[in-house]
């Protein structure tokens, strides 16, 4: 082979190697761009999920606060109910004690009235 042919083969080999290198570099750059785009998509999806989770968390916190307020109101109302029941019972007891027509044996004994237990007779004094 002549020198010119050897140089032409070497130059052709170098050109092929450079072209293969450029193609490899171009493929790597394309894959890098694709990975960047994929990462951007994943970040956007993560932001959407984060926003959704934060919104749900706020809704849950609001519901929980509302439930706590309702429980506090219920406890307060229960306390008032207990007070009202005690007051009603006190008033019933007071009315029973002062009512002259009450079927209360204590009232009958205190006033000297007849009771069913003594057969309608007045107790002896």
Backbone as a ProteinNet text record, in pm:
[ID]
protein_1_A
[PRIMARY]
XXXXXXXXXXXXXXXXXXXXXXXXXXXXXXXXXXXXXXXXXXXXXXXXXXXXXXXXXXXXXXXXXXXXXXXXXXXXXXXXXXXXXXXXXXXXXXXXXXXXXXXXXXXXXXXXXXXXXXXXXXXXX
[TERTIARY]
82.9	0	87.3	35.6	114.4	92.4	174.3	168.6	38.7	0.4	-122.3	-243	-243.9	-353.1	-355.8	-236.2	-227.5	-279.2	-241.1	-285.6	-436.3	-487.6	-631.8	-706.2	-656.7	-720.7	-715.2	-603.8	-588.7	-683.9	-690.1	-779	-924.2	-959	-1095.4	-1127.3	-1032	-1052.6	-1073.9	-991.5	-1006.3	-1142.2	-1186.8	-1317.1	-1427.3	-1417	-1516.8	-1517.6	-1401.4	-1392.3	-1453.4	-1423.8	-1479.4	-1631.8	-1678.2	-1823.2	-1889.9	-1830.6	-1885.3	-1884.7	-1779.6	-1772	-1880.8	-1900.9	-2004.8	-2144.2	-2166.2	-2294.4	-2316.5	-2212.9	-2224.2	-2252.4	-2181	-2200.6	-2342.5	-2387.2	-2522.4	-2627.2	-2607.6	-2698.8	-2698.8	-2579.5	-2571.8	-2642	-2620.6	-2687.9	-2840.1	-2885.3	-3028.7	-3084.7	-3012.7	-3057.7	-3055.2	-2956.2	-2949.3	-3068.9	-3102.8	-3218.6	-3345.8	-3359.2	-3477.8	-3488.6	-3374	-3376.7	-3413.7	-3364.2	-3400.6	-3550.8	-3604.2	-3747	-3828.7	-3782.4	-3850.1	-3844.8	-3729.4	-3715.5	-3809.7	-3824.1	-3916.2	-4059.4	-4095.4	-4229.5	-4252.1	-4152.7	-4165	-4174.7	-4098.8	-4107	-4245	-4297.6	-4432.4	-4536	-4524.7	-4618.1	-4602.9	-4479.5	-4456	-4516.7	-4506.1	-4566.3	-4717.6	-4776.7	-4922.7	-4963.6	-4890.2	-4922.1	-4900	-4795	-4768.2	-4879.5	-4920.1	-5028.3	-5157.7	-5186.1	-5306.2	-5298.8	-5181.9	-5165.5	-5178.2	-5120.9	-5130.6	-5274.7	-5346.7	-5487.2	-5568	-5542.9	-5612.7	-5576.4	-5449.4	-5405.2	-5475.7	-5488.1	-5558.4	-5705.5	-5768	-5908.6	-5925.3	-5833.1	-5839.5	-5820.6	-5723.9	-5700.5	-5823.3	-5887.9	-6008.8	-6121.6	-6138.6	-6242	-6212.5	-6085.7	-6048	-6074.9	-6041.8	-6068.8	-6218.8	-6295.3	-6441.2	-6494.2	-6441.9	-6485.9	-6449.7	-6332.1	-6291.7	-6383	-6418.6	-6512.3	-6647.5	-6693.9	-6821.7	-6815.1	-6703.2	-6689.6	-6691.4	-6624.8	-6624.5	-6766	-6839.4	-6978	-7061.7	-7041.8	-7118.2	-7087.1	-6958.6	-6923	-6987.7	-6986.9	-7048	-7198.1	-7262.2	-7405.9	-7438.2	-7353.9	-7375.5	-7363.1	-7267	-7252.3	-7376.6	-7426.8	-7549.3	-7667.7	-7672.5	-7780.5	-7777.3	-7658.4	-7646.5	-7692.4	-7652.8	-7695	-7847.4	-7904.9	-8050.4	-8122.4	-8068.2	-8131.9	-8124.6	-8008.5	-7997.1	-8092	-8102.2	-8192.7	-8337.6	-8372.6	-8509.2	-8537.1	-8443.1	-8461.6	-8473.1	-8391.1	-8399.7	-8536.8	-8586.6	-8717.7	-8829.5	-8818.5	-8917.8	-8916.8	-8799.4	-8788	-8843.8	-8811.6	-8863.2	-9015.4	-9069.1	-9215.5	-9279.7	-9217.9	-9271.5	-9274	-9170.7	-9164.3	-9267.4	-9292.5	-9383.7	-9528.3	-9555.2	-9691.2	-9772.2	-9880.8	-9961.1	-10037.7	-10055.8	-10129.2	-10037.6	-9911.3	-9814.8	-9839.8	-9815.1	-9831.4	-9709.9	-9636.4	-9513.5	-9545.1	-9497.7	-9519.2	-9454.8	-9337.9	-9270.4	-9354.5	-9413.6	-9497	-9621	-9678.5	-9797.9	-9765.1	-9655	-9616.7	-9586.7	-9521	-9485.2	-9608.5	-9709.2	-9828.8	-9938.9	-9923.6	-10025.9	-10137.9	-10119.6	-10224.4	-10227.8	-10343.2	-10359.5	-10285.7	-10234.6	-10168.9	-10237.1	-10209.8	-10268.1	-10213.5	-10089.1	-10026.1	-10096.1	-10150.7	-10213.7	-10365.5	-10413.1	-10554.9	-10639.1	-10581.5	-10656.4	-10674.5	-10616.7	-10629.5	-10511.2	-10535.9	-10429.4	-10337.1	-10207.9	-10116.6	-10138.9	-10114.2	-10129.6	-10015.6	-10050.2	-9948	-9915.8
-116.6	0	122.9	221.3	342.5	428.7	521.5	610.6	689.7	728.4	805.7	720.6	597.9	509.8	489.2	473.1	454.9	580.7	698.2	824.5	837.1	799.6	808.7	715.5	595.6	502	558.1	611.2	668.9	787.5	874.9	991.3	942.5	843.1	789.5	729.4	658.3	599.1	707.5	813.3	924.2	990	1008.3	1069.9	980.3	848.9	756.7	761.9	763.2	770.1	900.5	1012.3	1142	1140.6	1085.8	1078	989.9	876.1	789.8	861.9	934.5	1011.3	1118.1	1188.2	1291.3	1229	1113.7	1046	1001.5	951	908	1027.7	1137.9	1259.1	1312.9	1311.1	1357.5	1268.6	1138.1	1045.5	1068.5	1090.7	1116.1	1247.2	1350.7	1479.6	1464.5	1385.4	1362.3	1291	1188.7	1118.4	1211	1299.1	1394.1	1488.5	1537.7	1626.2	1551.4	1427.7	1348.5	1328.1	1299.2	1280.7	1411.7	1523.8	1653.7	1678.3	1651.5	1670	1578.7	1454.4	1360.3	1409.7	1463.1	1515.8	1633.5	1719.2	1833	1782.3	1679.9	1622.6	1566.7	1496.6	1439.3	1550	1657.5	1768.9	1833.4	1852.4	1909.8	1818.9	1689.7	1594.6	1598.7	1608.8	1615.9	1743.3	1854	1979.2	1967.6	1903.6	1884.2	1798.7	1688.5	1600.6	1672.3	1751.3	1826.4	1926.5	1998.8	2096.2	2026.5	1912	1836.3	1788.9	1738.6	1690	1805.3	1920.4	2035.9	2084.5	2082.1	2122.5	2026.2	1896.9	1797.8	1814.1	1841.4	1860.2	1980.7	2088.8	2206.5	2176.2	2100.7	2063.2	1977.2	1884.8	1797.5	1878.8	1970.9	2055.2	2139.9	2190.3	2270.5	2185.9	2063.3	1974.1	1936.9	1913.8	1877	1992.5	2114.5	2231.3	2248.4	2227.3	2238.2	2132.4	2010.8	1903.1	1934.6	1991.4	2028	2137	2234.1	2338.4	2276.8	2185.5	2118.9	2039.1	1972.7	1896.6	1990.5	2104.4	2200.6	2251.3	2279.2	2324.9	2214.9	2090.3	1978.7	1962	1973.2	1962.3	2074.1	2194.3	2308.6	2287.6	2240	2215.1	2103	2002.2	1892.3	1944.1	2034.1	2091.5	2172.4	2250.9	2328.1	2235	2126.1	2029.1	1971.1	1933.7	1881	1984.8	2110.2	2216.4	2232	2229.6	2242.8	2125.8	2006	1889.4	1899.5	1940.9	1956.4	2063.6	2173.3	2280.7	2231.6	2156	2103.5	2008.3	1921.2	1827.4	1902.4	2005	2086.2	2152.1	2204.7	2270.7	2169.6	2050.1	1945.3	1908.2	1890.6	1854.5	1964.9	2088.4	2201.7	2207.4	2187.8	2189.9	2076.2	1958.5	1845.3	1874.2	1940.6	1968.4	2071.9	2170.4	2276.9	2254	2156.9	2131.2	2060.7	2122.6	2060.4	1938.4	1928.2	1815.5	1702.1	1715.3	1614.9	1483.5	1371.7	1239.3	1200.8	1293.8	1270.5	1235.6	1120.8	1079.3	1176.9	1229.8	1324.8	1450.1	1498.2	1616.8	1589	1470.5	1434.8	1425.3	1366.7	1353.2	1489.3	1574.7	1705.9	1791.5	1780	1864.3	1797.9	1668.3	1598.2	1547.7	1542.2	1495.6	1344.6	1288.5	1143.4	1089.6	968	902.2	770.9	710.7	580.7	474.8	490.9	391.3	379.4	486.7	479.5	463.5	425.1	398.4	522.9	636.9	762.8	830.1	772.1	832.7	925	1022.9	1115	1047.4	1069.7	1008.6	1068.7	988.9	1037.4	1127.8	1222	1316.6	1301
0	0	0	-68.4	-78.8	44.1	59.1	173.9	171.4	54	42.5	84.7	49.6	86.2	237.1	296.5	441.7	511.3	464.6	523.9	507.1	390.9	367.1	462.3	486.2	578	719.7	758.6	893.1	909	810	815.8	822.1	742.8	742.9	879.5	938	1069.7	1174.5	1164.6	1259.7	1241.8	1120.1	1093.4	1150.1	1130	1182.2	1335	1395.5	1541.8	1591.9	1526	1566.4	1550.4	1437.5	1415.9	1522.3	1553.9	1658.6	1793.7	1822	1946.5	1951.6	1838.9	1833.1	1850.2	1785.1	1799.6	1945.1	2007.3	2147.6	2238.1	2211.8	2290.8	2271.5	2148.3	2118.6	2188	2186.5	2253.8	2404.6	2460.3	2604.8	2639	2556.8	2581.4	2571.5	2474.6	2459	2582	2630.8	2750.9	2872.9	2880.7	2992.1	2988.2	2870.3	2855	2892.3	2848.8	2882.3	3033	3097.5	3243.6	3314.1	3264.2	3323.2	3309.3	3190.1	3167.7	3258.8	3272.9	3361	3505.4	3546.8	3683.2	3704.6	3603.8	3614.2	3630.3	3552.7	3564.9	3705.1	3757.6	3892	3997.5	3980.9	4075.6	4071.8	3951.2	3939.6	4005.6	3980.2	4042.5	4194.8	4241.8	4386.5	4443.8	4372	4418.5	4425.4	4325.6	4325.2	4444.8	4466.4	4579.4	4712.3	4720.3	4843.2	4870.1	4766.7	4783.1	4824.8	4763.6	4798.2	4943.5	4982.6	5120	5219.9	5187.9	5277.9	5288.9	5178.2	5180.1	5267.2	5251	5333.5	5480.1	5505.1	5643.4	5706.2	5630.2	5680.3	5705.4	5615.2	5634	5759.4	5778.9	5895.9	6023.2	6020.4	6138	6168.3	6063.8	6082.3	6140.8	6086.2	6139.8	6284	6312.7	6449.2	6545.3	6503.6	6588.3	6608.4	6501.9	6512	6609.2	6599.7	6689.3	6834.4	6855.5	6992.1	7048.2	6961.9	7006.7	7042.3	6957.5	6983.9	7113.7	7138.4	7263.6	7383.7	7371.1	7481.5	7507.7	7400.5	7415.1	7480	7435.9	7491.9	7640.5	7678.6	7820.7	7901.6	7845.7	7915	7929.7	7822.6	7828.9	7927.2	7933	8028	8170.8	8193.4	8327	8363.9	8270.2	8295	8318.1	8242.8	8259.6	8400.5	8447.1	8583.8	8686.3	8664.9	8756.5	8753.8	8634	8620.9	8687.5	8670.7	8734.7	8886.9	8937.8	9083.1	9134.4	9060.3	9101.2	9097.2	8992.9	8982.5	9098	9129	9239.7	9372.3	9392.3	9514.2	9525	9415	9416.8	9442.8	9381.7	9408.1	9556	9610.7	9752.1	9841.1	9806	9884.9	9876.3	9753.3	9734.7	9812.9	9811.9	9885.5	10035.3	10082.6	10225.9	10269.7	10184.7	10227.9	10186.2	10099.1	10049.8	10159.3	10202.4	10305.9	10254.3	10123.3	10066.4	10022.9	10052.7	10010	10082	10014.9	10074.3	10156.6	10197.1	10271.3	10415.9	10464.6	10602.5	10699.9	10660.3	10749.6	10767.8	10658.3	10664.4	10750.4	10731.1	10807.9	10956.5	10989.7	11130.4	11191.6	11108.8	11159.1	11184.6	11096.2	11109.2	11189.9	11221.6	11297.3	11211.3	11078.7	10988	10988.7	10947	10939.7	10818.2	10828.9	10717	10692.1	10575.9	10544.5	10638.3	10681.2	10767.2	10903.4	10952.1	11083.1	11072.2	10951.5	10934.2	10929.6	10901.6	10893.5	11027.4	11133.7	11265.7	11288.1	11368.1	11404.4	11504.8	11493.7	11591.5	11729.5	11829.3	11966.3	12001.7	12087.3	12131.1	12273.3
[MASK]
+++++++++++++++++++++++++++++++++++++++++++++++++++++++++++++++++++++++++++++++++++++++++++++++++++++++++++++++++++++++++++++

